[in-house]
Amino acid sequence: MTSEMFISSVAFGLFIVCPRMAGMMHVINKHSNASILRTVLVGTLISIPLLLLMVVAFGYIGVWGAIIVCVLTDFAAALIMKEISKRAAVETFIIALFVIVGVKVAPMISGFIVGL
């Protein structure tokens, strides 16, 4: 593995760790008996083609294309989580809504802060 590949991989690995991921892992852990380590490993494999789809959408449509893919996968996760628990599905849906709201509100708040 080249140095550039290693640095890029570490940077990407650090980037995808975010509060949204922590929230989802907490919901899954709280509402299921599944091993969180196995869930993360298998979920990571499932996410690879979805991440590539998001990159392609970003390339063709821009940030809104990536957001559309993100929102659709979040809503799909909420639908799937209802098989474990209705409460888990609702919590997943709320996390998805916060992502959407954050995308809309962040530019307004940052514009206000920078404009001070």
Buried (B, 14 or more C-beta within 10 A) or exposed (E): EEEEEEEEEEEEEEEEEEEBEEBBBEBBEEBBEEEEEEBEEEBEEEEEEBBEBBEEBBEEEEEEBBBBBBBBBBBEBBEEBBEBBEEBBBBBBEBBBBEEEEBEEEEEEEEEEEEE
